[in-house]
Amino acid sequence: MTTLINPTTGAALREVPSASLDDTDTAIERAQEAFVSWRALAPGERARLLRSFAAIVDAHNEELARLEVENSGHTIGNARWEAGNVRDCLNYYSAAPERLFGRQIPVAGGVDVTFREPLGVVGIIVPWNFPMPIAGWGFAPALAAGNTVVLKPAEITPLTAMRIAELAIEAGIPQGVFTVLPGQGSVVGQRFVSHPLVRKVCFTGSTEVGKQIMAGCADQVKRVTLELGGKSANVVFADADIAKAAATAPYAVFDNAGQDCCARSRILVERSAYDEFVGRLETAVQQMKVVDPSLDESEMGPMVSARQRDAVQGYIDGATIAFQGTSPGGDGFWLPPTVVESKATDEPVWREEVFGPVVAVMAFDDEEQAVALANDTEYGLSGSIYTRDLGRALRVSRAIESGNLSVNSHSSVRYWTPFGGFKQSGLGRELGPDAPNAFTEEKNVFFSDD
Ligand code: NAD
């Protein structure tokens, strides 16, 4: 049993049973049985079931969003978007079953055709920071490509995934096709890695655990996708719209209380614009509405857990704070948005993924130094570039070693564009038009015309 805590109040929410090793094995075996008929379903029928699934998730948007506010402390505005994102992923990938094209390749003496064969059972391991979207980015394309799915939510945030699994059954998705198994990473998650019937593991979480998963998967040459940590840079050149860059920077790092792998937790500002930017940033940070996440006006809620709050507090205590926003008191896991001016790149707050509402700001002198500083990290997930110079935007966006960049904006994840990391931020890509292919093996068959 895991006791779930409401992060906004610190009060116990409810108990959730943890799946055992036997429960996990049984679910994997059922998923394998269900795979036989799910893959054989007519493409149009699989598509129709995924659209029904999307419709029922949509009809329960408010219920799912309220559940996430209680379980994870997400703002209600974010949580509604997150449930909507699951619906959108299902709808987008519901178009895939009839479009899972192979190729016909010219050969002598016959016909050569490729097929996209589903893998079988796919194991999806989800972290606590975005329980709904990260689950959907895995299960929607995996199901569309004809696989069955076993999914393990994070120990402390299982409620929305459990509810989505019930909704799948209501939508007509056959038993065993999509199973959610709340439980420990070291039990359920580890079994996805070691069980031979699980043919692919999609892991989102810390780089440390991701490396263990990758090493474990090597034993069976198991397919693996990793979406790991980040330490993304927001690079602001002096020619940019400084007012816009400063007004939007807090949302690029403090959204979801900074518990976002794409958080732009380092801000690099060209020296001639530094003072103006930091002055405007202070105004923007102090205006952020850090209040009860169940209120429509809330822009930032609490940390997900006391443990996460304490870990982030450690970074704040070890840094020289420039200024902070506000946060409520009480027994919830609150921290104020915090801005640190970094003087050296070896400061932990500059170098490590804080995963909380803390941003470090540093000045740079020219484009070359900006790129070098942005790339001076083992991570490479996201980032932003603010400039009005088109040539510079092109040069810098090509030079930064990162999977997802935005110029003059902070957008990072759209379900119809590819998402994933360079370097130690991950392996493989999720989302976008090609995601279903990542849940298939390409098979080549030559038919002789003899
Ligand atoms: P975590 O690595 O501790 O846990 C992630 C998931 O893995 C959980 O479900 C956990 O139960 C499971 N797990 C833990 N140990 C396991 C093991 N030995 N075998 C199998 N499964 C195991 O990470 P977290 O603290 O939940 O999440 C925060 C981290 O996730 C941050 O580092 C963040 O950057 C990263 N993250 C990355 C992305 C991305 O897309 N790149 C998205 C969200 C979060």
Boltz pocket constraint, residues with backbone or C-beta under 6 A from the ligand:
constraints:
  - pocket:
      binder: B
      contacts: [[A, 125], [A, 126], [A, 127], [A, 128], [A, 129], [A, 130], [A, 134], [A, 152], [A, 153], [A, 154], [A, 155], [A, 183], [A, 184], [A, 185], [A, 186], [A, 188], [A, 189], [A, 190], [A, 204], [A, 205], [A, 206], [A, 207], [A, 209], [A, 210], [A, 212], [A, 213], [A, 226], [A, 227], [A, 228], [A, 229], [A, 230], [A, 260], [A, 261], [A, 353], [A, 355], [A, 381], [A, 421], [A, 425], [A, 426]]
      max_distance: 6.0
